[in-house]
Amino acid sequence: MTHIAGITIEKDKQGNARYARIDLKKYGHLLNPIFKELGIEDDISPYDPKFVAKIRKSEKEFAEGKGTKIDIENLWK
């Protein structure tokens, strides 16, 4: 068997290969297009998904012209 730095094959209790651990810093440039095609996101957001959904909704509404503009001169009055 060939050994490749940055890739580890893990076996189950019976000795069958079950998992592959791949160093994405080393091989991410090759795997990220495949992950994207499969719908797998490699970026994990530190934000609550509900909060992100609110922000995206407000951005969409603003793009549709549903936002409210506030005059900067009257902001602190």
SULTAFEN-V679338 format. One record per backbone hydrogen bond with DSSP energy under -0.5 kcal/mol. NH is the residue of the N-H (numbers start at 1). CO is the residue of the C=O. E is the energy in kcal/mol with one decimal. If there is no record, write none. Layout:
<<NH & CO & E> <NH & CO & E>>
This chain:
<<7 & 4 & -1.9> <8 & 21 & -2.7> <10 & 8 & -0.5> <10 & 19 & -3.1> <12 & 16 & -2.4> <15 & 12 & -1.7> <18 & 10 & -2.9> <19 & 10 & -1.9> <21 & 8 & -3.4> <22 & 20 & -0.6> <23 & 6 & -2.9> <24 & 22 & -0.9> <26 & 23 & -0.7> <27 & 23 & -2.5> <28 & 24 & -1.9> <30 & 27 & -1.2> <31 & 27 & -1.8> <32 & 28 & -3.1> <35 & 31 & -2.7> <36 & 32 & -2.7> <37 & 33 & -1.9> <38 & 34 & -1.8> <39 & 35 & -0.7> <39 & 36 & -0.8> <40 & 35 & -3.1> <41 & 39 & -0.6> <44 & 42 & -0.6> <45 & 43 & -0.6> <51 & 48 & -0.5> <52 & 48 & -2.2> <53 & 49 & -2.3> <54 & 50 & -1.9> <55 & 51 & -2.2> <56 & 52 & -2.6> <57 & 53 & -2.3> <58 & 54 & -2.5> <59 & 55 & -2.4> <60 & 56 & -2.2> <61 & 57 & -2.6> <62 & 58 & -2.4> <63 & 59 & -2.2> <64 & 60 & -1.4> <65 & 62 & -1.5> <66 & 61 & -2.8> <74 & 71 & -1.1> <75 & 72 & -1.1> <77 & 74 & -1.0>>
